[in-house]
Every structure is written in C-alpha cells, then in structure tokens.
Amino acid sequence: MLVALWETLSLAPARTVTRPQLDTSASSGGVLAFFKWNNRDCVGSSFHASVLNNREKEVIRQLDAGVDVDAIFRYETVWQGRQQQCTGKAIHLAASRCHLSMVQLLLERNASLHSMVTRDGQDNYEVIHAAVFREGRGGCREMIDFLCARGADIECLNANNWSCQHVAFQTGNMETIWAVERARAKKLGLDESSEDAEQEVEGPFNCLNERGVSLYLAVDGGRSGIEE
C-alpha cells in the first residue's frame, strides 16, 4: 500500500498485478529474468537480478561481456482500472537495497546518478528517491550521504512533486528522516554542530514542514509513531 501511495499521483490505494503482462522480449541486459522489487512483479534480465541480489562478481562479469549498464527492467501498476507501464534501471535497484559498493561499481561503469524511473513514458523519480524510499523501509544514511556527495540533489522532486523529505517521512524511518534532514542542512552550507543546522534538522518535526505535507504522509501511511 505504501509503495502504491508513493507511485501514483493520488493518495488513494492502487492494486498490483500478480504477473505483469509486459514486453518480455530480450533486452541488452542479458537472459530474461523475473523478480520482485518495490512489491511489484518485474521483468528484466539476469543482470538486474544479479544487481538486486548484490552479486558483484557476476555483475562485473556481465558488464565485461557487454551488458548495457542502462538496460531497463519493466513493471506494471494499475490505477483506477488503467494499466501504467513503468521502467527502471539497475542503479535504482542497487540504491534501494543499500548496496553501496554495487552503486559505486555501476557509476564507475557509466550509470547515471540521475537515471529516472519512468511511469507511462514520463520521468517519475531519481536514484536518490529510490535510495530514500528503500522499498518502503526507509534508506540508510551511508547511501544517502554517498549519493549526495556524488552530486544527487536531496531537494529534487518526483513526479508527485514530493521531495526526499516527504518520502523519508512517508516511510516513518527515523534514521532516514534524520539522514535526509542532515543532508539538507549540509546542502545549505550549515555545519552539523551549529545552532542553525540543529534548527534546520528539527524544523520538520514542528507539526508540518514548509510544504505542509510531510507529517501528513507519515500519519496517512500508518507511520504515526514519529509524532510521539
């Protein structure tokens, strides 16, 4: 339910498809493979499956053999009876599983930090959003810090006009929320130990943040414990 809330433009729940009826033609990612990601049934390749399961040696072998680091995988959602065709790339899988060394490898092999998950052919969200969301569990600080250090924009918005801050609150993971807030403070040039940085980090906990929805998302998503 949490994944559906994030991936649709409405706050009403969407339903998943048990086996996506997608284009299963061979891609530049290698042998066809089915796997589960973000509570979705996905169609990709053995390359995607290796990345998802953090099989670094196998990924290196596949890339050396000519597999395209930007090969896409596909999945499907259904919203109000209408199918939505979505795509992602290996770097989204690695970032969302907090596979730090895998993300480093993919970037070294020319994967883009700004690769987009798409929905019906339109850009949906970036790698940093996948890392923060982490399939609804909330991302780890190490991954968030690493991506920001490499140039990811902690303030970028997804197709729903939600920032990483919104996504962090939606997961209800306190470690993720603090990691995002510290990254935001650092982007503003504030030292973590400074009084200004402390106020910047604590700001979102004062009822609603400046966009007025972060705590609502957390409560609506069943993560009301962050208000305690």
N, C-alpha and C positions, 0 to 999 in steps of 0.2 A: 504493500500500500504506500509506503514511504517513497519508494522509487517511482511509482506511478504519479504521486503528488508532485515530485520534482520535475518529471519529464513532460508533463502536459501543461498547457497554458492556463488551465482551470485548476481550482483546488479540489474538485470532485475526484473520486477514485476512478482509476481506469482498470481494465482487466487484462491479463496476459494471455498469450496464446501458448498452448501446451507444446506445439511443434510448429515453428514458423514456416509458412508456405512461401519461401523466399527463393530467389535465384541461387541455385546450388551449382552453377557452372564453375569449372576450375578457375581459380584466381592465381595471381602471381605469388601467392603466399604458400603454394605447395599443395599437398594432399588435403582433400576436403575433410573437415572436422566439425563436429557439433559440440557445443559446450554451454555451460550456464554462466551468465555474468549479469550483475545487477538484477537478479531474479528474472532474467529473460533467457529464453532459449535462443542461442546464437548459432549462426552458420559462418564458419570461417575456414581456416586451414590448420594443418598441423603446426605451422609456425605460431599462430595465435594461441593454440593450446599449450605450446611449449613456453611461451611468454607468460601466460596466465598461471602456469604451474611452476614458474621460476626455474626452468631447466636451462640454465645459462649456457652450458656446453653445447647442448642441442641447438639452441638459438644461434650461437656462433657458427656452428656447422652449417645451418640452413642459410644464414646470411652469406657465408663464404661460398656457398653453392649457387648463389644468385637470387635468393628470395628477396622480394621487394620489401624493404622495411616499412613502407607506407601502404602495403596491401591492406585492403579493408575487410572487415567482417560485417555481417548484417544481422539485424534482429527486427522484430516487428512488435508494435503495440497496437491496441485497439482502443479508440476513444469515441464514445457516442456512436458505436456501430461502424466507425470508419477505420480502416487499417492505416497505420502510419509506418512507413518504411524508414528504418534508421541504420546508420553505419557508424563504425568506429575504427580505430587503428590500434596496433599493438601497444603503442605508448600509453594509451588510455587504460588498457588492461593492467600494465605494469604499475602505473601510478596509483591505480585504485586498489591494488593489492599491497601497496607499500614495498614493492620490490625495488629498492633503491639502486642496487648495482645493475639491475636489469634496465632501469631507466637510463642510467649512465651509459650503458652499452648501446642502447638504441639511439641515444643522442650522438654518440661517437660515430654511429653508422648513418648519420644524417636524418634521423627522425626529427620532426619539428616540435618544439615545445608548445607551439600554438596550433597544433593539429586540432581539428574540430570533430566532435561527434555531431552527426547530422540527423535531421528529422525531416522526412519528406523533401530531401534535397536542399534544405536550408540549414545553415550553421546553428547548432544548439548550444554546445558548451565546450570549453577548452580543457586542456590536460589538468590545469590547476583545480578546476571544478571537480573533475573525476577523482583527484587525489584527496580533496577536502571531504567529498561525499563518502568515498570509500565503500560503495555499495550499501549505504545507509548506516554504516557503523561509525563513521567519523574518521578522518585521516590522522596519520601520525605526524608529530612535529618535525621529525627528521626529513620526511618527504616534502612537506610544505616549505620548510626552510631551504631545502636544496633547490626546489623548483624556483622559488623567489630569487635565490642567489644567481640562478642561471638566466633570469630575465622574465619569469612569469609575473603577470600583473595581479596582485592579490585583490585589486579593486575591479577587475574586469567583470562584465555582466554576462549571464547566459541569455538564452532566447526568451526566458520568462522575466527578464530584467532583474534577476536576482544576483547579488554579489556572493563572493565566497563567505562573507559574514553571514548572509541569510542561510546559505547551505549548511554552514557549521552549526548554527542554531537549530536548524531543522533536524540534524542528526541527534542533538541532545548530548553529544560527547564533550565533556568539559575540557579535556585535553586539546581537542580540536578547536574549540571555541577560543581558548587562550592562545593557541598557536597562531590562529588567524589574526587575532587582535594584536599580538606582538608583531606579526609581520606587517600589519597595517601601520603600527606605530613606527616601525623601522623605516617604512617607505616615506613617512613624514619627516624622517631625519631625527627622530627622538631617541635618546639613549634609554634603554630598558629600565635603568635605575633612576631616571629622572622623574620628577613630580608630574611633568606634562605627559610623559609616557604612561605613568600609572593612571592618570585621569583618562587618557585615550583608551586604555585597555579596559578600565572599569565602566566607561561610558555606556556600552550596550546593555549593562546589567541594570541600569536605572530605568526600569519599566520598558519603554520602547526606544529603539535607536532612532537615528535621524530619519530613516526611511519608513519607520513606523510599522515594520512587519516581522522583524527577526524573532521576537519572543512569541508573537502570534504563531509563526510557523512551528516553533518548538512545541507549544501547547497543543496546536491543532494536530501535530504529528505524534502526540502521545508522549512527548518528552518534557512534561511539565515540571519534572524534578529540578530543572535548572533554576526555577524561580524560588526554590526553598532557601 
